[in-house]
Amino acid sequence: MANLSKLQEELEGYCGLGMYDEALRVLDSIRAKGQEEVTLSFLRTRILRAAGRYAEMRQTAERLRERCPNEPEAWVSLADAMRQSGSIQQGRIVLQEAEKKFPQNPHIKFQLGCYHCLLRELDKARIYVQAAIAIDRAWAEAAQSDADLAPLRKKS
């Protein structure tokens, strides 16, 4: 894989045009090993999510987490695939396991906040979002626009 940024640009182009199958064909045509293969798997989950193909995304994310259990984003991808395929509860369980493994990861905490918010557990949601922001202030901006967190932004 000679040029990752060129590949990402090409894949984004296909996805922007709704040509998800073509983007996946490009990924399938690349021979990669080691870390490059992991990178391609992460790209695959992003394409499958954009295409709304959550069952396939879940399969890819499960393999990714098995292969890279020490990569927090593998856990986040799997939780997202579970959530999108209809089980917020299962996704939350994955994130709770991930939080034990990566207690200072702001993305995991932020996602837990989102899931709790979707389940209308607003006090827990607020605690998790605040924890994510305390670890990394960049999550404050995300909290202002994330649709999942809209109930937290409503004035009581």
Secondary structure, DSSP 4 states (H G I P E B T S, - for coil): ---HHHHHHHHHHHHHTT-HHHHHHHHHH----THHHHHHHHHHHHHHHHHT-HHHHHHHHHHHHHH-TT-HHHHHHHHHHHHHTT-HHHHHHHHHHHHHH-TT-HHHHHHHHHHHHHTT-HHHHHHHHHHHHHH-THHHHHHHH-GGGHHHHS--
